[in-house]
Amino acid sequence: MVNFAFNEEQTLFRKAVREWCEKELSLEKIREMDSKGEIPKEIIKGLSDLGLLLMTIPEEHGGAGADWITACIAAEELGYADISIALPVLFLVESSWGFVVDKYCTEQVREEAIRKAVKGEAFVGIASTEPGGGSDVAAIKSTGKKEGDFWILNGEKTYISGTEEAKKLGGGYFLSARTSPPPPGASHKGITAFYLPINADGVEVGKRLEEMGRMAISTGSIIMENVKIPDSYRLGEEGKGFYLTMEGFDNARLLIGATCLGAAQRALEIGMEYIKERRAFGRPIGKFEGIQFDLADLWAELEALR
């Protein structure tokens, strides 16, 4: 019989993250972050001190060498604490694509971006979505043209998380661009992945977009006009960028699910406290079986997801 229980090390790790969140991320603090539209540097530093930033990259590269189950535990606890989802988004974006950048990058990029991001001194994100397409990575229009030992990048990326954070802290983005025409019926080919420094000449960060949630982390656009980067910023092989992009998305989907599980758990617990206090017909509404049945079903679904 398969044992799905968390082991002792994972349980202790969850406890450590929960205790830090309870201390540093009160609902009042989350509201303050939302209203100011930023994550304080001391919170990012706290994530670094806990070993959560880019925690899945190898220890020799500055990370914690954690597995993805452990990363999901961290994402769940951050989602539970920050139900606005801003802080978990920062965590999962860097964990997912920072991992891919580190896996395929040169030592130059690792020193410029990855090791700094682990310390909270830089931001590493994903620039894939374009005005004409989102999850259809093969439909991108941004281009990369090779000139000697350099690449010239042009195009626009939109709905990009952390644009202001990247400008303030430094760092850059995992970027996919079309570098050769695709053969018929294989639009995923001819795409190459790069590391794009946010402060490179020719990179313009667009106006911050207004959102309904996760207000503490910015979302914006990145416009590239004849951006010249060295070939050492290329990630992996030429023409194989689609696969690297999807590897990042696979990582992110794990952490997004865990984040939403944590937020849903917190919402359910808040609801359970409410039904103990809200009274109707002379008693707390939690005494009515119809409400109890729904909450029991929700609790069971969340536990099954976990």
ZIZINOR-V893263 format. One line per field, one symbol per residue. phi: phi as a letter, one per 20 degrees, with the letter a starting at -180 (. if undefined). burial: I if it has 9 or more other C-alpha atoms within 8 Angstrom, else O. A space follows every 50 residues. Layout:
phi->???
burial->???
This chain:
phi->.feefffffffffgfffffffffdcffffffffffembeggfffffffff neflfeffffdoeemfeffffffffffffffdffmffgfgffffffefff gffdeefgfgffcffffgemdbccccccfcgdadfegfefdgccdecmec cddcqcdclefnffffffenorcfcdbedbfffgmcffendcdcddffef gnedefffeecebkffcfcbccddclfdcfffefdmefndfgffffffff fffgffgfffffffffffffffffffefdblnbffffefgfggfffffff ffffff
burial->OOOOOOOOOIIOIIOOIIOIIIOOIIOOIIOOIIOOIIIOOOIIIOIIOO IIIIIIIIOOIIIIIIOOOIIIIIIIIIIIIIOIIIIIIIIIIIIIIIII IIOOIIOOIIIIIIIIIIIIIIIIIIIIIIOOIIOOIIOIOIIIOIOOOI IIIIIIIIIIIIIIIIIOIIIIIIIIIIIOOIOOOOIIIIIIIIIIIIII OIIOIOOIOOOOOIIIIIIIIIIIIOIIIIOOIIIIOIIIIIOIIOIIIO IIOIIIOIIIIIIIIIOIOOOIOOIIOOIOOOOIIIOOOOIIOOIOOIIO OIOOOO
